[in-house]
Every structure is written in structure tokens, then in C-alpha cells.
Amino acid sequence: GSDRTVHVGVDAGQERVLNGDVVLIATGSRPFRPPDIPFDDRDVHDSTTVLEIDRPFGSIVVVGGGAVACEYASVFTALGMEVTLVAAGSRLLPFLDGEISELLAQTFSGMGMRLVLGGGKAAVTRDGKGLRVTLASGEHIRPDKVLFAAGRAGNTEGLGLEEVGVQVDDRNRIVVDETFRTTAEWVYAAGDVIGPPALASVSMEQGRVAACYAFGIAFKETVDPIPPFGVYSVPETAMVGLTEEGAAAQGIDYEVGRGWFAGNARATIAGATDGLVKLVFQRQDRKLLGVHVLGDLAPELIHQGQAVLNYGGTIDYFIHSTFNVPTASEAYKYAAYDGLQRLQGR
């Protein structure tokens, strides 16, 4: 209510009434379920219900081209299932650097996954023979299961937001300002419920910043403007900072350097030679602009590049620093050397 109280339903229909000066809403999100996908069918899943599958199956169609779709599709492929990934867009994970996105698609295909990119809208129905997925091209696929994983929606229903004047958008996400305050003066919101990037890491940072503003604590005033992104597919991928496309769009005179895991001793020993460390940097002063990693433990490896980026460093850092051998991190050094050679036109 407007008297700054929160009514919490507890067991057996009882209710607890809490009140405070400030409320922070962090109710998260759930998979977006478009009305034309028959989720009432026991073999049609979203990214939450797919975890309830309790026995092996032969084939699955995964609809979506984002992180969740790529993660599940690659895990099922690695487990030996026949997987078709249908993405409406022309490439996987559109926020990634284009080269990394392309290499990930090639790796998926090499694992045996079938990719239908730019596949438009897929229609899912059931007839006498079982599930039927109709692609925009008119082709029919008959999988054992379907996973629809395209987008998230905010968990805001039933909170009574209208009564206190908290505004939401068309996907039920709460609208906030730069202090994470909603359209109601005493209500703040953070995390997936306010929309992208909807990463656990960024969501926690938003909550911390919101608390600082709500209580006037002069400590964390902004959320990190260059957060890392990690995608836990097989293989994993991660990025921080600018992609090649992003640098080009800003009119920056940039160059890249690549350190392939195929030439890395640790990766060779582990038998995980897919992928690379890719550096995007400014030609004129070698200042690091972005880091992209494809391969085992990419979401861990990205943090080294993130540190150099956040401190405004150049790729020379990787050249002058000594890396343990054998390590996957050493790929940073070879990516930097590759970048230097490109600057000299070799």
C-alpha cells in the first residue's frame, strides 16, 4: 500500500505485514512464453521446465539464438542428442563480436548440431504422429522435444504495482531511473525485473547501487559501464568492451590480435584447442578497447582482459608481462604479439 507496507503471503493462507522506508523489488524474470507456442504439451519446454526432463530422448528443436538457446542446444549436442537450433536472426548471439559468433556457429556445426539461422518464426503443433515444427521455409521437423528459449519477461504480476504508481513496460519490466528508483518515490527495483542485460553479475551490482542511493551511502554511485558477458555453452565464450563492429561504428581506427588455443600448450594438453583470445585495440596508441574469448573457461579468462581495459591499459601489458607456461592465459600474450605484427603490416 501507499503507507509503505508489503503484504507477504506465507504458508496456509496466512499473511505477514512488513513495512520500511524503502522497498527494493528484485523479483527476477521468467522465460517469455508467446501465446502461439503450446506450452501445455508435455514435450514443449521453456528454459525452466526443460530441467524437469527425467529420461533420455533422441531429438530436440531449440528455438532461439540467444545465450540460453545456445547453452542448452550445445549441451544437448554434447550429450549425443540430435539437435536443431532455429534462430530468427541471421547469426547467433547478436551482441557478440561477429567473428566469434561465426566461429561458435562453425564449432556447433562441427559437433553435429544443425543450425537454421535467419529461420524466421517456427510454428509448433502436435498431430497423430507427434510433435511437428514447421520452419518459415515450409520444412517440417519431427523432434521428440521442443525447447522455446527466446527472451524473458519480468515477474511483476500480483505485486500491486499499479496501486502504488510503479510503471512497467510491455514485457512487465519495471521502469527505473539511473538511481534504480521507480516511478514511486520510495520503491526501487534492480536485476532481471528491470530488463537487459539480465545477468546475475550485473543484477547484484544494480542492487548494491540501488541500496546506496536509497540510504544515501556515498559509495557505489554507478554500475560498471563495461561489464563482462559470459555464455556457458560448449565451448564457452565471453566478452568485455567493444566488438570489431562496435569500434567501426564509432569510427575508431582499430586493429585486432588473435591468440589461437590451437597453438597453446595448456589447451593442447587438455585436448581443448577450439577457439582463441581476440583483442580489439586502437591503432594509434595500442589502447585496449575490447576482449573476446572463445573456448574452455572463457568466462574466467575474460577477467584478465577486463582488468587491463578498466585501467585504461594497452596491449603492451600482455607483451611485457610474463605468463606461466603452460596456461590458457598465455594466449593473451600471443594475441598481443599478433596485433603488433598487424600494425607493422606483416
DONU-882928 format. One record per residue (C-alpha): x negated, z, y negated; residue number from 1; residue in three letters. Coordinates in pm, 1 decimal. Each point is the difference from the previous one (the first is absolute). Layout:
% residues N
<miti x="X" z="Z" y="Y" n="NUM" res="ala"/>
...
END
This chain:
% residues 346
<miti x="0.0" z="0.0" y="0.0" n="1" res="gly"/>
<miti x="-93.2" z="-16.5" y="-366.7" n="2" res="ser"/>
<miti x="-68.0" z="376.3" y="15.4" n="3" res="asp"/>
<miti x="-327.5" z="-93.8" y="175.5" n="4" res="arg"/>
<miti x="106.6" z="104.5" y="347.0" n="5" res="thr"/>
<miti x="-60.8" z="-170.6" y="332.4" n="6" res="val"/>
<miti x="243.6" z="49.8" y="286.8" n="7" res="his"/>
<miti x="-167.8" z="-30.4" y="338.8" n="8" res="val"/>
<miti x="205.5" z="-43.6" y="316.7" n="9" res="gly"/>
<miti x="-148.3" z="211.4" y="279.7" n="10" res="val"/>
<miti x="106.3" z="58.6" y="362.1" n="11" res="asp"/>
<miti x="361.7" z="53.3" y="99.4" n="12" res="ala"/>
<miti x="143.4" z="-132.3" y="-323.6" n="13" res="gly"/>
<miti x="-149.5" z="274.3" y="-212.6" n="14" res="gln"/>
<miti x="-146.8" z="-63.7" y="-341.3" n="15" res="glu"/>
<miti x="-292.2" z="141.4" y="-194.4" n="16" res="arg"/>
<miti x="2.6" z="-16.2" y="-377.8" n="17" res="val"/>
<miti x="-338.7" z="-32.0" y="-168.4" n="18" res="leu"/>
<miti x="-71.7" z="-21.8" y="-368.2" n="19" res="asn"/>
<miti x="-305.7" z="-63.2" y="-214.5" n="20" res="gly"/>
<miti x="-110.8" z="-144.7" y="-329.4" n="21" res="asp"/>
<miti x="-109.6" z="-324.3" y="160.6" n="22" res="val"/>
<miti x="97.2" z="-203.3" y="306.4" n="23" res="val"/>
<miti x="-239.6" z="-249.4" y="158.3" n="24" res="leu"/>
<miti x="171.3" z="-252.3" y="225.9" n="25" res="ile"/>
<miti x="-226.7" z="-128.2" y="277.0" n="26" res="ala"/>
<miti x="252.8" z="-100.6" y="264.0" n="27" res="thr"/>
<miti x="-195.3" z="-310.4" y="101.6" n="28" res="gly"/>
<miti x="134.4" z="-329.6" y="125.7" n="29" res="ser"/>
<miti x="133.9" z="-156.4" y="314.6" n="30" res="arg"/>
<miti x="-13.9" z="-349.6" y="143.0" n="31" res="pro"/>
<miti x="216.2" z="-246.0" y="-195.7" n="32" res="phe"/>
<miti x="285.3" z="-120.8" y="223.3" n="33" res="arg"/>
<miti x="165.0" z="-320.8" y="-123.5" n="34" res="pro"/>
<miti x="365.4" z="-26.0" y="105.3" n="35" res="pro"/>
<miti x="-47.2" z="-330.1" y="187.9" n="36" res="asp"/>
<miti x="-240.4" z="148.1" y="260.0" n="37" res="ile"/>
<miti x="189.6" z="161.5" y="294.9" n="38" res="pro"/>
<miti x="-174.9" z="338.0" y="12.5" n="39" res="phe"/>
<miti x="281.9" z="135.3" y="219.1" n="40" res="asp"/>
<miti x="-149.4" z="-208.2" y="285.3" n="41" res="asp"/>
<miti x="-217.8" z="223.3" y="222.1" n="42" res="arg"/>
<miti x="-280.0" z="-258.8" y="0.8" n="43" res="asp"/>
<miti x="-11.1" z="-56.8" y="-377.1" n="44" res="val"/>
<miti x="-226.3" z="248.8" y="-176.5" n="45" res="his"/>
<miti x="-136.8" z="106.1" y="-334.6" n="46" res="asp"/>
<miti x="-343.9" z="160.1" y="-40.5" n="47" res="ser"/>
<miti x="141.9" z="346.8" y="74.7" n="48" res="thr"/>
<miti x="219.2" z="-75.2" y="303.4" n="49" res="thr"/>
<miti x="-269.6" z="-219.7" y="158.1" n="50" res="val"/>
<miti x="-181.8" z="325.7" y="77.4" n="51" res="leu"/>
<miti x="285.6" z="94.2" y="235.8" n="52" res="glu"/>
<miti x="-76.0" z="-289.4" y="240.1" n="53" res="ile"/>
<miti x="-83.4" z="185.5" y="321.3" n="54" res="asp"/>
<miti x="-86.5" z="-274.8" y="248.5" n="55" res="arg"/>
<miti x="-211.7" z="-316.1" y="8.7" n="56" res="pro"/>
<miti x="156.2" z="-331.3" y="-102.2" n="57" res="phe"/>
<miti x="-121.1" z="-357.6" y="8.1" n="58" res="gly"/>
<miti x="58.4" z="-151.6" y="-341.5" n="59" res="ser"/>
<miti x="88.9" z="89.2" y="-357.6" n="60" res="ile"/>
<miti x="69.1" z="-183.0" y="-325.8" n="61" res="val"/>
<miti x="-123.9" z="190.9" y="-305.1" n="62" res="val"/>
<miti x="164.5" z="-105.3" y="-327.0" n="63" res="val"/>
<miti x="-209.3" z="70.2" y="-312.0" n="64" res="gly"/>
<miti x="-340.7" z="-74.7" y="-146.3" n="65" res="gly"/>
<miti x="-95.6" z="332.6" y="-154.4" n="66" res="gly"/>
<miti x="-212.6" z="289.7" y="121.7" n="67" res="ala"/>
<miti x="253.9" z="149.8" y="241.9" n="68" res="val"/>
<miti x="81.1" z="-336.5" y="162.0" n="69" res="ala"/>
<miti x="-370.1" z="-84.9" y="43.0" n="70" res="cys"/>
<miti x="-80.5" z="344.0" y="138.3" n="71" res="glu"/>
<miti x="270.6" z="-3.4" y="267.6" n="72" res="tyr"/>
<miti x="-41.4" z="-369.0" y="86.7" n="73" res="ala"/>
<miti x="-375.4" z="38.9" y="56.7" n="74" res="ser"/>
<miti x="36.7" z="323.2" y="198.3" n="75" res="val"/>
<miti x="258.3" z="-160.2" y="232.1" n="76" res="phe"/>
<miti x="-226.3" z="-307.0" y="37.2" n="77" res="thr"/>
<miti x="-296.0" z="224.7" y="87.2" n="78" res="ala"/>
<miti x="221.2" z="169.3" y="261.5" n="79" res="leu"/>
<miti x="54.7" z="-339.2" y="165.4" n="80" res="gly"/>
<miti x="352.7" z="-81.0" y="-114.5" n="81" res="met"/>
<miti x="109.5" z="-344.7" y="-110.0" n="82" res="glu"/>
<miti x="40.3" z="34.7" y="-376.3" n="83" res="val"/>
<miti x="139.9" z="-240.6" y="-258.3" n="84" res="thr"/>
<miti x="-43.8" z="107.4" y="-362.2" n="85" res="leu"/>
<miti x="244.5" z="-171.5" y="-237.6" n="86" res="val"/>
<miti x="-90.8" z="37.6" y="-368.0" n="87" res="ala"/>
<miti x="208.0" z="-150.5" y="-278.3" n="88" res="ala"/>
<miti x="-308.2" z="-39.5" y="-221.6" n="89" res="gly"/>
<miti x="-273.0" z="-256.8" y="49.1" n="90" res="ser"/>
<miti x="-261.0" z="265.5" y="78.1" n="91" res="arg"/>
<miti x="-34.0" z="348.0" y="145.4" n="92" res="leu"/>
<miti x="-38.0" z="301.1" y="-229.0" n="93" res="leu"/>
<miti x="27.6" z="-193.2" y="-329.2" n="94" res="pro"/>
<miti x="-168.2" z="280.8" y="-197.8" n="95" res="phe"/>
<miti x="-325.2" z="-48.8" y="194.5" n="96" res="leu"/>
<miti x="-285.0" z="-227.7" y="-98.3" n="97" res="asp"/>
<miti x="94.9" z="-350.2" y="120.8" n="98" res="gly"/>
<miti x="-306.6" z="-45.5" y="220.4" n="99" res="glu"/>
<miti x="54.6" z="336.0" y="172.3" n="100" res="ile"/>
<miti x="367.6" z="-82.6" y="54.1" n="101" res="ser"/>
<miti x="-96.2" z="-333.7" y="158.0" n="102" res="glu"/>
<miti x="-267.3" z="159.4" y="223.2" n="103" res="leu"/>
<miti x="246.2" z="266.6" y="114.7" n="104" res="leu"/>
<miti x="251.0" z="-271.5" y="94.0" n="105" res="ala"/>
<miti x="-270.6" z="-186.1" y="194.8" n="106" res="gln"/>
<miti x="-99.4" z="319.1" y="182.4" n="107" res="thr"/>
<miti x="364.5" z="71.5" y="89.2" n="108" res="phe"/>
<miti x="37.6" z="-353.8" y="136.7" n="109" res="ser"/>
<miti x="-322.6" z="39.2" y="195.8" n="110" res="gly"/>
<miti x="143.0" z="314.6" y="161.0" n="111" res="met"/>
<miti x="296.3" z="-203.9" y="123.1" n="112" res="gly"/>
<miti x="257.7" z="77.8" y="-266.8" n="113" res="met"/>
<miti x="220.4" z="-285.3" y="-117.5" n="114" res="arg"/>
<miti x="30.8" z="-13.9" y="-379.5" n="115" res="leu"/>
<miti x="287.2" z="-174.1" y="-176.6" n="116" res="val"/>
<miti x="-99.0" z="12.6" y="-367.0" n="117" res="leu"/>
<miti x="232.4" z="-131.2" y="-270.7" n="118" res="gly"/>
<miti x="264.8" z="31.9" y="270.4" n="119" res="gly"/>
<miti x="284.1" z="74.4" y="-240.6" n="120" res="gly"/>
<miti x="282.8" z="224.8" y="107.0" n="121" res="lys"/>
<miti x="38.4" z="79.5" y="370.3" n="122" res="ala"/>
<miti x="351.0" z="55.2" y="141.5" n="123" res="ala"/>
<miti x="41.6" z="249.1" y="285.5" n="124" res="val"/>
<miti x="298.6" z="-20.6" y="238.7" n="125" res="thr"/>
<miti x="84.5" z="84.9" y="361.1" n="126" res="arg"/>
<miti x="179.2" z="-225.4" y="246.7" n="127" res="asp"/>
<miti x="53.7" z="-1.7" y="378.2" n="128" res="gly"/>
<miti x="-368.7" z="-66.7" y="60.4" n="129" res="lys"/>
<miti x="-126.6" z="281.0" y="-222.5" n="130" res="gly"/>
<miti x="-159.9" z="20.0" y="-341.7" n="131" res="leu"/>
<miti x="-42.3" z="-320.1" y="-195.1" n="132" res="arg"/>
<miti x="-211.4" z="-40.6" y="-312.6" n="133" res="val"/>
<miti x="64.1" z="-319.3" y="-195.0" n="134" res="thr"/>
<miti x="-279.3" z="-108.0" y="-233.9" n="135" res="leu"/>
<miti x="56.8" z="-193.0" y="-322.2" n="136" res="ala"/>
<miti x="-141.8" z="-306.9" y="180.7" n="137" res="ser"/>
<miti x="292.4" z="16.5" y="246.3" n="138" res="gly"/>
<miti x="-220.3" z="119.4" y="287.9" n="139" res="glu"/>
<miti x="140.2" z="275.7" y="225.5" n="140" res="his"/>
<miti x="-210.0" z="279.9" y="148.4" n="141" res="ile"/>
<miti x="126.9" z="230.8" y="273.9" n="142" res="arg"/>
<miti x="-198.7" z="325.0" y="-18.8" n="143" res="pro"/>
<miti x="65.8" z="328.6" y="180.4" n="144" res="asp"/>
<miti x="-18.1" z="188.1" y="-331.3" n="145" res="lys"/>
<miti x="16.8" z="-65.4" y="-373.4" n="146" res="val"/>
<miti x="-172.9" z="211.1" y="-264.7" n="147" res="leu"/>
<miti x="116.1" z="-55.2" y="-357.9" n="148" res="phe"/>
<miti x="-266.9" z="139.2" y="-233.4" n="149" res="ala"/>
<miti x="41.0" z="-141.6" y="-349.9" n="150" res="ala"/>
<miti x="18.6" z="252.3" y="-280.7" n="151" res="gly"/>
<miti x="108.5" z="358.4" y="-58.6" n="152" res="arg"/>
<miti x="289.7" z="166.0" y="-181.5" n="153" res="ala"/>
<miti x="-3.9" z="335.6" y="-180.6" n="154" res="gly"/>
<miti x="164.9" z="306.8" y="158.5" n="155" res="asn"/>
<miti x="229.6" z="92.8" y="-287.2" n="156" res="thr"/>
<miti x="354.0" z="-3.9" y="141.5" n="157" res="glu"/>
<miti x="182.2" z="331.5" y="1.3" n="158" res="gly"/>
<miti x="-239.4" z="167.5" y="-244.2" n="159" res="leu"/>
<miti x="259.9" z="-3.6" y="-278.4" n="160" res="gly"/>
<miti x="-232.0" z="-180.6" y="-239.1" n="161" res="leu"/>
<miti x="286.0" z="-157.1" y="-196.5" n="162" res="glu"/>
<miti x="136.9" z="340.8" y="-100.9" n="163" res="glu"/>
<miti x="-327.3" z="105.0" y="-161.0" n="164" res="val"/>
<miti x="-74.1" z="-339.6" y="-153.2" n="165" res="gly"/>
<miti x="-289.8" z="-119.3" y="217.7" n="166" res="val"/>
<miti x="-14.2" z="-381.0" y="1.0" n="167" res="gln"/>
<miti x="-80.1" z="-205.7" y="312.8" n="168" res="val"/>
<miti x="-68.3" z="-373.6" y="46.0" n="169" res="asp"/>
<miti x="163.4" z="-252.3" y="235.3" n="170" res="asp"/>
<miti x="-204.4" z="124.7" y="299.7" n="171" res="arg"/>
<miti x="93.6" z="362.9" y="-66.7" n="172" res="asn"/>
<miti x="-343.3" z="75.1" y="-144.8" n="173" res="arg"/>
<miti x="-17.8" z="258.8" y="-276.6" n="174" res="ile"/>
<miti x="-103.3" z="-125.9" y="-344.1" n="175" res="val"/>
<miti x="-280.5" z="207.1" y="-159.7" n="176" res="val"/>
<miti x="-225.0" z="-15.2" y="-308.1" n="177" res="asp"/>
<miti x="-381.2" z="30.3" y="-2.5" n="178" res="glu"/>
<miti x="25.2" z="380.9" y="36.5" n="179" res="thr"/>
<miti x="225.4" z="-45.7" y="307.8" n="180" res="phe"/>
<miti x="295.5" z="146.1" y="-188.4" n="181" res="arg"/>
<miti x="337.5" z="-154.6" y="84.1" n="182" res="thr"/>
<miti x="279.5" z="-74.9" y="-245.0" n="183" res="thr"/>
<miti x="99.1" z="368.7" y="36.4" n="184" res="ala"/>
<miti x="-236.4" z="216.3" y="-205.5" n="185" res="glu"/>
<miti x="-62.6" z="269.2" y="264.9" n="186" res="trp"/>
<miti x="-16.1" z="-227.4" y="305.0" n="187" res="val"/>
<miti x="-322.3" z="-170.5" y="110.9" n="188" res="tyr"/>
<miti x="-53.1" z="-235.2" y="294.5" n="189" res="ala"/>
<miti x="-306.6" z="-120.9" y="189.6" n="190" res="ala"/>
<miti x="-98.2" z="-191.5" y="309.9" n="191" res="gly"/>
<miti x="181.1" z="-268.8" y="196.3" n="192" res="asp"/>
<miti x="334.3" z="91.2" y="-158.6" n="193" res="val"/>
<miti x="-119.8" z="-157.7" y="-329.2" n="194" res="ile"/>
<miti x="-115.1" z="-323.1" y="170.7" n="195" res="gly"/>
<miti x="-332.1" z="-183.4" y="45.0" n="196" res="pro"/>
<miti x="-276.9" z="44.2" y="89.9" n="197" res="pro"/>
<miti x="166.8" z="249.8" y="238.0" n="198" res="ala"/>
<miti x="-327.3" z="118.8" y="151.6" n="199" res="leu"/>
<miti x="-33.6" z="360.6" y="121.0" n="200" res="ala"/>
<miti x="-327.7" z="26.7" y="-194.7" n="201" res="ser"/>
<miti x="143.1" z="-118.0" y="-333.2" n="202" res="val"/>
<miti x="324.2" z="192.7" y="54.8" n="203" res="ser"/>
<miti x="-189.0" z="329.8" y="25.2" n="204" res="met"/>
<miti x="-196.1" z="-82.4" y="-317.0" n="205" res="glu"/>
<miti x="328.0" z="-75.0" y="-181.0" n="206" res="gln"/>
<miti x="137.4" z="339.0" y="106.2" n="207" res="gly"/>
<miti x="-309.6" z="175.5" y="-134.4" n="208" res="arg"/>
<miti x="20.1" z="-184.5" y="-334.1" n="209" res="val"/>
<miti x="375.0" z="70.4" y="-24.8" n="210" res="ala"/>
<miti x="-62.2" z="373.0" y="56.3" n="211" res="ala"/>
<miti x="-266.9" z="1.5" y="-274.6" n="212" res="cys"/>
<miti x="244.6" z="-155.3" y="-250.3" n="213" res="tyr"/>
<miti x="293.7" z="215.8" y="110.5" n="214" res="ala"/>
<miti x="-194.7" z="321.9" y="-53.6" n="215" res="phe"/>
<miti x="-224.5" z="-112.4" y="-286.2" n="216" res="gly"/>
<miti x="-320.0" z="30.8" y="206.0" n="217" res="ile"/>
<miti x="-272.9" z="-196.5" y="-178.8" n="218" res="ala"/>
<miti x="-175.0" z="-132.2" y="309.4" n="219" res="phe"/>
<miti x="121.9" z="-316.0" y="175.0" n="220" res="lys"/>
<miti x="157.3" z="-219.8" y="-265.8" n="221" res="glu"/>
<miti x="-1.6" z="-337.5" y="175.0" n="222" res="thr"/>
<miti x="15.5" z="-135.1" y="352.3" n="223" res="val"/>
<miti x="-316.2" z="-188.5" y="100.3" n="224" res="asp"/>
<miti x="50.8" z="-352.9" y="-140.4" n="225" res="pro"/>
<miti x="-203.6" z="-158.7" y="282.8" n="226" res="ile"/>
<miti x="119.7" z="160.5" y="324.3" n="227" res="pro"/>
<miti x="-123.2" z="-135.9" y="332.7" n="228" res="pro"/>
<miti x="241.3" z="-166.7" y="242.4" n="229" res="phe"/>
<miti x="-43.8" z="32.0" y="375.7" n="230" res="gly"/>
<miti x="186.9" z="-196.6" y="266.1" n="231" res="val"/>
<miti x="-25.0" z="146.9" y="349.6" n="232" res="tyr"/>
<miti x="42.4" z="-323.5" y="190.5" n="233" res="ser"/>
<miti x="-226.8" z="-118.5" y="281.8" n="234" res="val"/>
<miti x="-247.3" z="-76.4" y="-155.2" n="235" res="pro"/>
<miti x="36.6" z="230.5" y="-298.8" n="236" res="glu"/>
<miti x="-36.4" z="-118.1" y="-357.2" n="237" res="thr"/>
<miti x="-40.5" z="170.9" y="-337.2" n="238" res="ala"/>
<miti x="-56.7" z="-86.2" y="-362.9" n="239" res="met"/>
<miti x="-65.9" z="154.6" y="-340.5" n="240" res="val"/>
<miti x="-13.2" z="-168.0" y="-341.1" n="241" res="gly"/>
<miti x="33.0" z="-369.4" y="-73.9" n="242" res="leu"/>
<miti x="50.2" z="-280.0" y="250.1" n="243" res="thr"/>
<miti x="-159.2" z="-341.0" y="-62.8" n="244" res="glu"/>
<miti x="340.6" z="-124.3" y="-117.5" n="245" res="glu"/>
<miti x="37.4" z="300.7" y="-232.4" n="246" res="gly"/>
<miti x="-342.9" z="-58.9" y="-156.0" n="247" res="ala"/>
<miti x="76.5" z="-370.7" y="-47.7" n="248" res="ala"/>
<miti x="338.4" z="78.8" y="-157.3" n="249" res="ala"/>
<miti x="-175.0" z="223.8" y="-253.9" n="250" res="gln"/>
<miti x="-243.1" z="-281.7" y="-85.0" n="251" res="gly"/>
<miti x="-299.6" z="200.2" y="123.1" n="252" res="ile"/>
<miti x="-316.0" z="-192.5" y="91.8" n="253" res="asp"/>
<miti x="-44.9" z="156.4" y="343.9" n="254" res="tyr"/>
<miti x="-199.4" z="-48.6" y="317.6" n="255" res="glu"/>
<miti x="40.7" z="139.1" y="352.4" n="256" res="val"/>
<miti x="-231.7" z="134.0" y="268.4" n="257" res="gly"/>
<miti x="80.3" z="24.6" y="369.9" n="258" res="arg"/>
<miti x="-150.9" z="224.7" y="265.8" n="259" res="gly"/>
<miti x="135.5" z="-110.0" y="338.2" n="260" res="trp"/>
<miti x="29.5" z="255.7" y="281.0" n="261" res="phe"/>
<miti x="-113.2" z="-273.6" y="240.7" n="262" res="ala"/>
<miti x="-350.8" z="62.2" y="-137.3" n="263" res="gly"/>
<miti x="31.8" z="380.5" y="-4.3" n="264" res="asn"/>
<miti x="-178.7" z="202.1" y="270.0" n="265" res="ala"/>
<miti x="255.8" z="282.0" y="21.5" n="266" res="arg"/>
<miti x="292.4" z="-244.7" y="26.5" n="267" res="ala"/>
<miti x="-185.5" z="-196.1" y="268.6" n="268" res="thr"/>
<miti x="-66.9" z="317.4" y="201.5" n="269" res="ile"/>
<miti x="368.0" z="99.0" y="-31.8" n="270" res="ala"/>
<miti x="116.1" z="-351.4" y="92.7" n="271" res="gly"/>
<miti x="202.7" z="-14.4" y="-322.4" n="272" res="ala"/>
<miti x="-153.5" z="-294.0" y="-185.5" n="273" res="thr"/>
<miti x="318.2" z="-130.8" y="-166.0" n="274" res="asp"/>
<miti x="8.6" z="7.4" y="-377.4" n="275" res="gly"/>
<miti x="-220.0" z="72.3" y="-298.4" n="276" res="leu"/>
<miti x="-65.1" z="196.6" y="-317.3" n="277" res="val"/>
<miti x="72.8" z="-221.8" y="-301.6" n="278" res="lys"/>
<miti x="-104.9" z="88.3" y="-354.3" n="279" res="leu"/>
<miti x="151.6" z="-158.2" y="-311.6" n="280" res="val"/>
<miti x="-221.9" z="47.1" y="-307.8" n="281" res="phe"/>
<miti x="-60.9" z="-128.6" y="-351.9" n="282" res="gln"/>
<miti x="-265.9" z="-273.7" y="-13.6" n="283" res="arg"/>
<miti x="-148.2" z="98.6" y="-333.5" n="284" res="gln"/>
<miti x="-85.0" z="367.6" y="74.0" n="285" res="asp"/>
<miti x="72.4" z="32.0" y="375.4" n="286" res="arg"/>
<miti x="262.7" z="268.3" y="-74.3" n="287" res="lys"/>
<miti x="212.8" z="72.9" y="307.3" n="288" res="leu"/>
<miti x="366.5" z="-103.6" y="-44.6" n="289" res="leu"/>
<miti x="150.6" z="25.8" y="347.7" n="290" res="gly"/>
<miti x="-81.8" z="77.9" y="362.2" n="291" res="val"/>
<miti x="175.9" z="-141.2" y="307.3" n="292" res="his"/>
<miti x="-69.5" z="107.6" y="356.8" n="293" res="val"/>
<miti x="135.6" z="-153.1" y="318.9" n="294" res="leu"/>
<miti x="-95.3" z="164.4" y="327.4" n="295" res="gly"/>
<miti x="-25.4" z="331.2" y="184.7" n="296" res="asp"/>
<miti x="36.3" z="308.2" y="-222.6" n="297" res="leu"/>
<miti x="57.5" z="-211.3" y="-312.6" n="298" res="ala"/>
<miti x="211.9" z="273.8" y="-165.9" n="299" res="pro"/>
<miti x="-298.5" z="238.9" y="35.3" n="300" res="glu"/>
<miti x="-266.4" z="-250.5" y="-104.9" n="301" res="leu"/>
<miti x="187.5" z="-96.2" y="-316.2" n="302" res="ile"/>
<miti x="-74.5" z="337.9" y="-161.1" n="303" res="his"/>
<miti x="-370.2" z="-81.7" y="-52.6" n="304" res="gln"/>
<miti x="91.7" z="-306.1" y="-201.9" n="305" res="gly"/>
<miti x="270.8" z="200.1" y="-177.2" n="306" res="gln"/>
<miti x="-257.1" z="255.6" y="-121.0" n="307" res="ala"/>
<miti x="-225.3" z="-270.7" y="-149.5" n="308" res="val"/>
<miti x="304.1" z="-170.5" y="-156.7" n="309" res="leu"/>
<miti x="133.3" z="321.7" y="-154.7" n="310" res="asn"/>
<miti x="-336.9" z="81.4" y="-153.7" n="311" res="tyr"/>
<miti x="-33.8" z="-347.7" y="-148.8" n="312" res="gly"/>
<miti x="-294.3" z="-92.5" y="222.7" n="313" res="gly"/>
<miti x="-152.4" z="-336.1" y="87.8" n="314" res="thr"/>
<miti x="-73.2" z="-157.0" y="339.6" n="315" res="ile"/>
<miti x="-364.9" z="101.6" y="-60.0" n="316" res="asp"/>
<miti x="100.5" z="347.5" y="121.6" n="317" res="tyr"/>
<miti x="37.5" z="-138.2" y="352.7" n="318" res="phe"/>
<miti x="-334.1" z="-182.4" y="-23.0" n="319" res="ile"/>
<miti x="-198.9" z="299.6" y="-119.7" n="320" res="his"/>
<miti x="164.9" z="256.0" y="230.3" n="321" res="ser"/>
<miti x="-130.5" z="47.8" y="352.0" n="322" res="thr"/>
<miti x="270.6" z="-5.8" y="267.4" n="323" res="phe"/>
<miti x="-31.2" z="157.0" y="344.1" n="324" res="asn"/>
<miti x="-58.8" z="-256.7" y="273.4" n="325" res="val"/>
<miti x="200.6" z="-67.4" y="208.7" n="326" res="pro"/>
<miti x="315.5" z="61.8" y="-207.6" n="327" res="thr"/>
<miti x="299.5" z="-210.1" y="-99.1" n="328" res="ala"/>
<miti x="-66.6" z="109.0" y="-362.1" n="329" res="ser"/>
<miti x="-319.3" z="-204.9" y="0.8" n="330" res="glu"/>
<miti x="223.1" z="-309.7" y="-35.4" n="331" res="ala"/>
<miti x="30.4" z="98.3" y="-369.5" n="332" res="tyr"/>
<miti x="-373.2" z="-65.0" y="-48.2" n="333" res="lys"/>
<miti x="17.5" z="-344.6" y="158.0" n="334" res="tyr"/>
<miti x="312.1" z="-85.4" y="-198.5" n="335" res="ala"/>
<miti x="-192.7" z="88.5" y="-317.9" n="336" res="ala"/>
<miti x="-301.8" z="-209.8" y="105.4" n="337" res="tyr"/>
<miti x="234.4" z="-290.7" y="76.3" n="338" res="asp"/>
<miti x="150.6" z="38.1" y="-347.2" n="339" res="gly"/>
<miti x="-345.9" z="-4.9" y="-162.2" n="340" res="leu"/>
<miti x="-92.8" z="-317.4" y="186.4" n="341" res="gln"/>
<miti x="321.1" z="-166.0" y="-118.1" n="342" res="arg"/>
<miti x="-85.5" z="88.9" y="-360.0" n="343" res="leu"/>
<miti x="-330.6" z="-182.1" y="46.6" n="344" res="gln"/>
<miti x="188.1" z="-297.5" y="141.5" n="345" res="gly"/>
<miti x="-152.0" z="17.5" y="345.4" n="346" res="arg"/>
END
